[in-house]
């Protein structure tokens, strides 16, 4: 996984790690704040591979550290952000749109 994490270039540009049935596991570097978005037809999960990040929702902010994970249920407006840099694994359906539905 360290070799894969070194292949990640720009923040917010995920690299496909593995396909499992109709899902994909992606690895991404995150820096700063992404855009607020939601996925109407599927859940999305984040696992912090390295660093810390905050998953913002309209109801609550979730601060996550290396090794922690969170499930974002379908339809929940969310926005990942970090004050430094983090690497995360993202678990989602293959057809999930990066900027939401």
Steps between C-alpha positions, in 0.01 A plus 500: 500500500790738559606460135144579393480806723816633333323479160236748609570835341259787541275527803141390439598282200444143622684193371305175460639233734261210444161410356267279706175398333327831415722704733840663483757579766688822423792671669519878505710774648291773652611854575284793592127472443308314229152606379172436678323214322283193547442166335129427465527131410786359703689511826866604510762399758832661589791331680787724608821340372731775625445831675182662627195645331157631580184382332251785520125447479231761555422339838848422633875494434685169540874523574682186389857381551714226343319166513154647561212475256157646437198408291312779324147375428350575161336839475710662775658830399868490598837664445840354590774739610836505674722768647811323373519194275350155537467183295169318501349188353155559350254213455217566255308362204685512167248744353516747790568852374788684664307823552172335595167460327 
